[in-house]
Amino acid sequence: MKFTVADLLDQVPHDGSVEISKLEKILRLTNRADKQSLGIALKGLDRLGVLSLEEESSVSRGDDIGLIEARLRCSSKGFCFAIRDDGGEDVYIRDHQLNHAWNGDRVLVRIIRDAGRRRSPEGGVQCILQRATTSLLAQVEQQDERLLAVPLDDRVLASIELPEGDSNYQLEGPATSVVEVQLDRYPIAQHPARGHVARSLPLNGGVDADRDLLLTKAHLHNRATAPRTTIKAPVEKRRKDLTDQPCLLLNNWVIDGAPHLPAAHVIPHEGGTQLWIHAPAVAERVNPGNSLDQWLCEQSEALCLGNKWIPLLSPNLSKAAAFNVGETQAAVSVRIDIDSEGEARDWEFCLTQIRPVAEVTSQALTALAGRKPRSRAIPAALKSIKDHIGQLETLIFCAKALHAAELRQGQIELDLPTPDLETLGDLRATEPDGGNRQWIEPLREEDPFSILATFLRAAHSTWTQHCLDFNLPALVLQANDPESGSLNDVAKAAIALELPISLDEEGTTSASELAQALITSPSRRVLNLQLRQTLPDCQFRLIQSKAKQIALASENEASATETKKDHEELDTSADIDAMSPPAQDGSTPLFAPWCCPTLHYADLLNQQVLCQLLNDGKDRPSVRQKETVNLGSKGAASTLTWPLFSGSLQQRLQELLQERKLQRLNSRRRQQAELSRDVIAMAQARSAEPMLDHEQQGVISGVQSYGFFVEIAPSMVEGLVHVSSLNDDWYEYRSRQNRLVGRRNRRVYKLGDPVTVRVTKVDVLRNQIDLDIVLSPEDEQEETPMPVAVSEG
């Protein structure tokens, strides 16, 4: 079909109906077969209660409110959960209730069994809204008389039938190549999925081949060409001229084609500092809804593949918005007055013209850190920016104050830098916006991006508060709180290592308190790895304007039933949480990112809201009124007694941020994160290939009933010592102490222990490293081989 069920539902209003002939035009269905497909889809959705057909000429929303929209997440062991968009409890889906849905698909789920005390609710897939997999990596196998493609991703619980003409791909063998399979038909009823081999991909073809392999795995290899459109010129009206301000470009990227980032300027101010952040004015150059905007939404993220960038922006848009030293450029800016404690006391958003004066690199900051106090000598790395050394010192002072304030407010700090492998290129650098994660990294004074990330978090937090004050819609990044049971497991592991962890009366602790307790531990890295696994990923959520919330509440109230009321309470509570000020108790604060539209489309959307406020917001009740309000300043919202926007502008503002865009951004964000992890993992696996059959020193980074993981420096590659290879004793897994203990020799393998291992196998494609433990000569003399038994303690 030319459309998905999700595309179809997007065109059906929540109130009222739409003619089927109009749907055909919107979905661009011209031939008879496509129109028949639409008719079949409408009848099926009508039977499910999702839609309601009215005399086969128009369609409206159905009255079945027992269906929950979610994304399917499966594991390699066959366990599947429906992850709800509303933040509600995950729904367990048994294999016979999947109805041919695959990992990553967007689905409608019906609850068939309520949650128990220690059990998730169970449900069944009623409808597949949108397929996540259109192609996949696989190996070709002959099974009886059928030629099958077996997916390498073991979360896809199906095989794909291939035509006989693809049998020649068997000959190449799994050791040398894999194939990309295009899906021609998804499974339906008793009929299996069908596809064909699109191409063969070598496993040992070098860096470029690895890059192509990973892009294909992430479904990001077919990038559409940017449309040819005219780039708008930024509005000159109300723009402040700050070209005399000596703002700086903080840069730690070295690869050509890397995206351009915001500029910063810091000066002392009333015992604290005054921080200026200037973001590239991308939003003013893009018409919302035009072909370029739609293309940008489809891309959603700039992709770093180590030594190569796949940019988000089109070449002409990137060139038009770029910041370069000595060149005047339009910017979207914020001024934040920060006291000595790192708290924002005042702010102002504005449109500006800037001219950066210098670029600050890690070499310059390292030279500054190594410079002796009161020394008149200027290191060579600082000579090109010698006139701005004072600002650099103020810049570091400001970053320290902001970072200290974040820790006081309960932010979680984890020290988990990316491995320093040359093949990782720009992925070695700290993410300039901090990765927009639930946790932050320690402040490193020699790292320009570490400092910039601190500034950008302050700018994003300030815009979030400004949106809340004006009741403006915004895309915010937020994560659910970690489960207390998982945190307790990490706390128990830390206590087993004799770390002083304080627990409350219920025997629990918060993630931020736990992270703080680990800072001085010699096993901080391995414990941080454990703690990171407990932290849910951040997702984009939408905070609506008050008018929009009232309209939605009225619509829900009009058609409420008892079952629907339960779901609305979930939605309402989510809205209330989203409209609350940033958290101060260790839970994830709200951030509405807007400063990096060259990296993320979400930043571009939020920047469009900001620009509409500054360009089109009513700063006075009528043109006769001479006195105006600065809409970008703190507290301006409290002085307004008139509508901020006209009706048409308000409608345009609501159309900027839609649920479908939200789903697209969250999906692309997950793909981008998985791709980055895969690039790093493959680089680590490649670095482990020369270690094959060699002994290496490592540290135990995780312990499970089936064995323990060992991290090997400096690449930080992680491999598994399977319990079956520990043939010197019977080993018991003691989960409370996070260790394996030999029954006879009492040998202990616990978290943080240094060990010697031998690399026995490297699977680059699956990023799996197999290890064997190497005992010392004294240990080998004492022990005799024994059978292995595993038990849960």
N, C-alpha and C positions, 0 to 999 in steps of 0.2 A: 504494500500500500504506500501511497505517497504521503500519508499522514499517520500519526500515532493517536492512540486514544487520548493521550494527554493534550495533543494539539486540538483534537475535537472538543474536549471539555473546556478548553480555554475560550472557545468561541460561543459557548452557551452561557447566557447571563444567569446570575443567581436569582434574579427576579425577572419575570417575564419570559418570553420565548423568542426563538429565532426561526425563520423559515429555512427549510432544507435547501431550497434553491440558493439562498444567500450563503449557506454553509459551503455549498459546492463552489461558489465563486471565491469565497475567502480562502478555501483550501486549494484552489486552483485545480479542480477536478473537471476535466473537459471531455474525456472519452467515456464510453459506456461502462467499461470494466471498472474504472475508478469510482464512478457513481454507484455501481452495484456494490462495491466494497463498502462505501459509505452507508448504503442502506442496510447491509448485513451488520455493520458495526452498531448502527442506531437500534436495530431490533434486539441485538444482544444486550446492549446497555439498558434498553427498556425492560427486558426480562429480569435483569439484575436489580432494577430499581434505581440505577444511577441517573438515567434520563427517562423522560416521559414523552412518548410520541402522541401527538395530537392530530388525529385523522391523517397521518402520514404526510402532512404538508408542513408542519412545524414541530419543533422540539423544545422542551423546557427541562429544567432540573427535576430529578425524581425526588420522592419523599422518603427513600430508604436512607436513614441516617445511621445505620449500624455499620457502615463501611468506613475504614480508616485508611488514609493514604500514607504510604510508607515506602522505604527503600529496603530491598532484600540484601541481607549480608549472610553469606554462607562460609563455613569453615571447610578445611580439607577433610575433616572427619565426617562431614555430612550434616552437621548441626546448622540450622538456618534460623535467623531471626529477622523480623520486620522492624526496622528502625523508624520510629514515628517522627514526622516532621514537627509535631506539636510539642515534642519534648516528653511525651508520656512514656510509660513503661514499654520496653521492647516486647514484641509478641513472638513466641516460639512457634515455628512452623515445622511440623513433621514432614518427612519426605513425601508421603502420599497426599499431603495437602498443598504441595507446591504448584500443582497443575501446570507443569512445564516452565515455571518461572526460574530464571537463573540468577546467579549472584550479581548484584548491582541493579537489577531491574526495579523500576518504580511500579508499585502494585497497589491494588485495593484489597484490604484484608478484613475479614469478618471474625470477630471473637467467638470461639466455640466453647471455651472453658475459661472461667475467671481465674485470676491469680490466687495462689495459695500463700501460706506464710513464707515458704522458701521456694516458691515456684512462680515462674513468669506465666502470664496468661498465654493460652494457646489459641491459634487461629488458623484460618485457611485462606489461600489466595483466591479471590473471586474474579479478579480482572488484572491483566497486565497493561499498565498505562503506557509504559515506554521501555523499550529494550535498551540495555546498556552495552550489549555486545553485538557488534556488526561484523567483526572479524576477530580472529584469535590465532595465537601461536599453537602449533600442534605437531605431533609426529604421526606419520602414516603407518597404519598396521593393517595386515590382512587377517580377518577373523572369519573362519569358515569361507563362505562365498561372498562376504561383504568386505569392501574396502572402507576403512574408517579412519577418521582423523581424531586422535585422542588428545584433548587439550592439555597443554603443559600446566595451565592454571588448574590445580586440582579442586578449586572452589566451584568450577563449572561442572556440574554433576551430570554430564551427558557426553555422548560421542556423536560425531557428525558423519553421515554417509557421504562418500565421495564417488564420482563417476569412475568407470574403469580406466579412462584415459589418464587418471592421476596416479596410476600404479607405479609409474617410473620413479616417483619421488620416494618410494620405499628403498631404492637401491643406494641412495646417498647415505643412509644410516644416521642414527641419532647422535653419533659421536662427532659428526662433521657439520650437520646443518639441521635446521627445523624449517617448517613451512608456515606461511601465512594462509589461513583459510578464510575465504569470504562466505558468509552465511547467505544461502539462497532461499531457505525456508526454515522457519523455526518449528520445533516439534508441536504437533497438534493431535489430540486423541491418541490413536495407536500408531501414528506415523512419526518416525524419528526425524531429527533435523537433517537437512541436506546442505551441502556446500561444495565449493571447489577450491583447489589450490591456486592462489593468486601468484605466489612466487616462493622461491626457496631463499632462506637467509643463512649465511655461513656463521658458524659459531666461533671461528678463529680467523676472522677477516680483518682484524685490527680495530683501532679506536672508532673509525667511521662506521664500520659494520656493527660494532657493539651499540653505538648510538642509534642506528637505524632499528636494531633489534628491540631496544628499550622503548623507543617511540611507538613501534608497532604493538608491543605488549600493552602499552598504556592507551592505545587507540588514538594517538595524537600525531600519526605520521602523515595523514592526508589533510594538509592545511590548505584551506581555500585562499585564493589570491585576493588581496585587498581590492575593493572596488575603486574605480576612478571617480573621485568626487572632489569638489572644491573645498579647500580648508578655509573656514571662517577666520576673519581677523578679530582679535580680542577687542572688546569695547573700550574706547578711550575715555569715555565719560566716567567721572568719579575715581579715576585712577590716580593713586598717590605716586609722586616721583621720588623714588628712593635710590636713584642712581648714584648719589653721593655716599650712600651707606656702604662701608667696606665689608660686604657679606662674603662668606667663604663656601667653597664646595668641598665637602668631606667625601673622599673617594678611596676605596680600597679594592676596586676591581681593576683587572689588568687585561682582560680580553676585549678585543675590538668588537664593537657592536653592543656593548653593555648599555642598559637603559640609563638615561640621565635622571639624576636624583635632586631632591630639594637642596636649597642653599640655606645657610644659617648665619646669624649675626648675634653676638652676645656682648653686652656692656654692663659694667657695675651700675646698680640702681637702688638707692635707698637701703643700703645694707645687704641687699640681695643682688639679683641680676635682672636684666630685661632681655628676653629671648625673642628673636624674630625667626620665624620659619617661612621660607618662600617656596611654594610648590609650583612646578611647571603648570601653566594655564592651559591644560588640555581640554577641559570641559567647555571652555568658551569657543573652542575651535571645532566642535562637533555638534551637529544638529541632532537632538534626541529623536530616535526613531527612523533616521534616514539609513541608507544602505551601509554607510561606514559605521554608524553606531551599531547596527545589527551585526556586522562583521566583527566588531570589537567585542560585543557580547558573546558571540560564538567562540572567540579565542579565549577570552576571560583572564588569562594569565600569561605573563612573560615566562619563558622556560629557559632555565640554565642547564646545559648539558655538560658542564665542566669547562671544556675549552671552546665551547660554541654557545651562542645565544640564539634563541628563537624569540624575537621581540613581540610584545603585545601590539604596539602601535605600527601603523603603516610607515614606510620610509619617509614620505613627505610630511606626515603628521609629527613623526619623531623629530625631524629636522626643524620643523617650524617651532616646536615647543622647547627645544633643547637649551640648557644653560651652558654657556661657554665663558671662560675668563675674558673679561674686557668687552663683552658684547651686551648691549642693552636688550632686555627681554621682558615680556609681560609675565606676571606671576600672580598667584592667589596666596595671600599672606596672612599670618596671625602674629600679633605681638602679645606676649605673655609676661606679666610682671611677677617675678618669683622672689619670695622672701628667702632669708638665710636658711630656713628649714626645708626648702624645696616645695613650698605650697604656693599655688597660683592665687594671687590676690586680685589681679585685674587682667583683662584681655581685650583685644580688638581684632576683628577680622576685616580685611580690606583687600581691594584690588590694587596692584602696584606695578611699577616699572623698576627693575633692579639691574645692576651691572656687577656681577661677581668680580672680585679683585684677585683671587688666588685659589689654587687647589691644594688641599691639605691631604697628604698621604700618610701611611703608617710609618714610612721612613722619617718624615718630619716629626711626628709625635714621639717616636722612639728617641730621636735626637734631643727633643725637648725634655723628655723624662730623664735622659742621661746627662743633661747639662747641669753643671755645678751651680748652686745658689750664688747669686750676685756675680756670676762670671760675666765678663765682658766679651769673651770669645764666643763667636757664633759658629756652630757646627756647619759643615758644608750643606747638609740636608735642609738647614733652616735659612740659608742665605737668600733664597728666592722669595721667602715670605718673612724676612727679618722685620719688616714694618708692622707685622701683625702678631708678633710673639705675645704681646700683652693681651690681645684678644684671645689667643689660644689658651693662655693661662686662665682667663676668665671663663672661657668655654668649658674647660675641664672642671673648674670650681662649680659651675652651674650643673654640669652632668652629675657630679658627686652628690650635690644637694637633692636633685630630682631622684636619683637612684636610692638614696637613703630614705627619702619620703615614701617611695614605693615599697620598700621593705617594711617600714613602720605600718603601712596600710595593709600588710598581709600578702603582698605579692610573693609568689613562689620562685625562688632562685635556684637554678640547677646549673652546674658547671659541666656541660657536655659539648665541647667544641668538636667540629668536624675533623676527621683525620687529615693530617698534613701530607696528602699525596699529590705529587705534581700533576698527575692526570686529571685531578678534580678541578683544576683551574679556579674559576671564580666561586665554585661551591665551597672552597676552603675558607672564604671570607664569611664573617658574621653577616647575617641577613640585615640589610640596612633598616628595615622596619621591625626588626626583632622577630620576624617570622609570624607575627600576630598569633602567638601561641598562648596557652594557659600559664606558661612559665616564662621567666626572663633569665638572661645570662648575667654572670658577674660583669661589672663595669671594668673594662680594660682601657686604661688611659692611652695606650699606644695604638689602639684600634679605632680608626675614624668611624667605622660603622657601629661600633659599640656605643660611642658617644651619640651618633646620629639617631640610633634606635631609641635612646633615652629621650631625646628631644621630640621625636615623632610621636612617642607614646603620650607625651604631655600635650602635644598639639591635637591628637586624636581624642584624648579625654576631654579637652576643652571644647572641641566642636560637639561632642556628645552632650555635654551639659548645655551648650547653647541651643541645640536642637530641642532638648527637653524643656528649656525655658520658653521657646517659641512654639512648642507643640508641632515641630516639623518632622516629617517622616525621615527615617535614616536606616541604613543597613548597618547593623552592629555585629561585632564578633563576640560570641559568648559561648561558654562551655558549661555543661552540667557539673555539679560538684562530684568529686571522686567518691566511690563507695567506701564507707567506713571500714568494711571488712578487709578490703585491699590495702588501705592505709595501715590497718593494724598489722597485717602481714609484714609490711616493710618495717614498721616499728619493732616488731618481734625480732626481725633479722638484725636490726641495729642493736637491740638490747642484747642479743646473743653475742654480738661483737663488743659487748661491754661499753656501749655508748650511753651516756646519761640522758635518757628520753623521759620527759615528764608526760604522764597521762592524766586525764581528768578522772572524775569520780566513776565514770562509766567505763574506764579503761581504754579510752580512745584519744586521738590527737588529730590536729588539723594538718593539712599538707604543708602549709607555710611554716608552722612550728617545727614540723619534722624536717623540712629542708634546712631551716636555720640550725637545727641541732646537728646536722650532718656536715656543716661547713668546716669544722676543725678535725673531722675524722680522717685518718689515713686511708680509709676505705670509702671516701666520699664518692668517687666516680661510680663504683659498682652499686652503691646504695642509691645514687642518683638515677642510674639506669633502671633500678627496680621501681623507684618512685615515679619516674616518667611513665612507665607502663600503666600506672594506676590513674593517670590524668586523662580524662576524655578529651578528644579533639575539639577545638573551637569550630563553631559553625556560624554562618551568617543568619541573622534573624532580623525581622523587620519590625521597627517601632513605627506605629502609625500616628498621624496627627489626631488630635482630640476629636475633630469633626468626623474623621473616618472611623474612629473607634465607636462613636455614638451611632453612626449609621449601621455599622456591623452589629452592634448590640441590639438595635431596634429590629434589624432583619432576623437575628437569631431568636429574639423574644417572640416574634410573631408566629414562628413555626416550631416552638419548643415542644418536645415530648420528654418523657422521663429519661430515655436513653440518650437523647440529644443533649439534655441538660448536663449529663455527666461530661460529655465531650466539650461542651461550651465552657464548663467550669475550668477545664484544662486550658482552653484557649484564652479565657479571660485572665486566669492567673498568670499565663505567660506574658500577656500584654501588660499586666500590672507590674510584673517583674521587670519587663523591658523598659517601662517608663520610670522606674525608680532610679535614684542617683547611684553612681558607682558604689560597689560594695566595699566595706571596710573590714570585713571579718574573715578574710582568707578565701572567700569565694571569688570567682572570676569577675573583675570589673567589666563594665561595658566599654567598648571602643568602637567608634564610628570612623574608620580610616578614610582619609581624603587626601593625604599628602603625596602619595605615590601612584598617580594615574598612569605612569609609564610602566608600572609593574602589575597592577591589578585593576580590572574593570570595576570592581566594587568601589575603589577609591575614586574612579571617574564618576560613578553615579552619585556618591556623596558630595563630590566637588560640584556637580551640576546643581544640587540642592543649594549649596552654599552660594554659588554664583547667581542663582535665581533670587535668593534673598538679597544679595548686595545690589543686583542690577534692577530687579523688578519689584522688590518689596516697597510698600507705601511707607515712607518715612514721615508723613504728616497726613492729617485727616482730609485735607483738600488743598488744591493748588493755591487757594487764597491765603492759606496759613504759611507765614514766612518761617516760623520756627520749626526746625526738623529734628528728628531723632536719628542718631547714628545706630543703624540696625546691627552693625557688627560689634558693638561694644557690650561689655558685660552689664546686665541689668536693664538693657533696652526693652526687653519684652514686658517688664512690669509697668512701663509708661504708656503702652499702647492701649487705646480705647477704641480703635477702629480696625476693620479687617486688614490683615497684612497683605493679602493678594485679592485680585479680582476673581470672579467665578471661573473664567477661562484659564487663568494662570494657576488657580488652585487645582483645577482638573488636570492640567498638564503636569503639575507637581506629583499628583497621585499616580499618573500613568508612568512616571519615571521608575517607580519602585513597585514591582509586581511579584506575586508569588512564583510565577514561572521563571522569572529572572533569578529569583532567590535560589530555586532548585538548580538552575543551570550553574550558578556561581559556586554553590556547595559541591556540585558534582565535579566541576573543573578544579576546584581547590583540592579535593581528594585526589584527583588524577595527578595534579602537579606535585602534591606531597609524595605520592607513591613513586612518581617518576624520579624525584630527587633522591628518595631513599634507595631506589633501584640503581641509579647511577653511582651512588656512593658504595653500595654493596658490591656492585660488579667491579668497581675499581679496587675494592679491598680483596675480592676474590682473585682478581688478576695479580695483585701483589702477593697473594698466598701461593700461586702456582710454582714460583721458584723454591718455596719452602717444602715442597712435596718430598717426603721421606727424610726430612731433616728435623732435628730437635729444636724446639723453641721455648723461650721462657714466657710465661703468661700468668694471668690472674683469674681466678674463678669469678665469673660475673653473674652466674645464675645456677641454681640447683633445683632439679626436678626429680620425680621418682624414676624417670628413665635415664638419668645421667646428669652431667653438669656441663655448663658452657664455660669456655675459657677465652678471654680476650688477650690478644697478642699485640704488643706494641711494636713499632710506632703506628702501624696502619690501623690499629684497633679492630682488626678482623676478629670475628668471633666464631669459634668452632665448638662442636659437641663431642664430648667424651661419653659415649654410650655406656650404660651400666653393664651391658653384655661383654664389654671389653675389660671390665674389672674382674678378672678371673682369679684374683689372689685371695678372695674371701666372699662371704655372703654379706651384702650391703643392704642396710635398711634406710629408708627415706624418712627423716624426721622433719615434717613440714614446719612445726612450730619453731624449730631451731635453724631451719634452712640449711640442712646438711645431710650428707650420706655418711653412715657410720658402719664400719666392718664389725660383724658380730664376734669374730674370734680375735682378730688382731687389734680391734678398736681403732683402726686407722680412720681419720675423719677428713672428709672433703667438704669444706664450708665456704661460704661467700667471702671473697676477699683474700683467700689463701693463694700464695705464689706456688706455681707448679711448673714442672717441665713436661712438655708434650711433644709428640711426633705427629706431623701432618701426614695423614694416610690417604685422603681423597679430597679433591677440590672440584665441585660442580658449579661452574661459573654461571650457568643459566638459572639454576635454582638458588644460587647464593648459599650453598651448603658446604661446610667444611667439616670433615670427619677427623677426629684426633684420637690418639692413644696416649694414655698416661705413661710416663717414663719414670720408673722407680730408681732410687739410688742403689748402688751396689749393696749397701748394708741392708736395705729393705728387701732386696731380692733374695739375699741369703736367708733371711728369717722366714720367708713365706714360701708355701707350696701351693700350686694351683688348686682351686676348689670350684665346685659348681656355683652358679650365681642365682640368688633369689631376691626378689624385690617385694617389699611390703610397705604399706602406708602406715606411718606412725603418727 
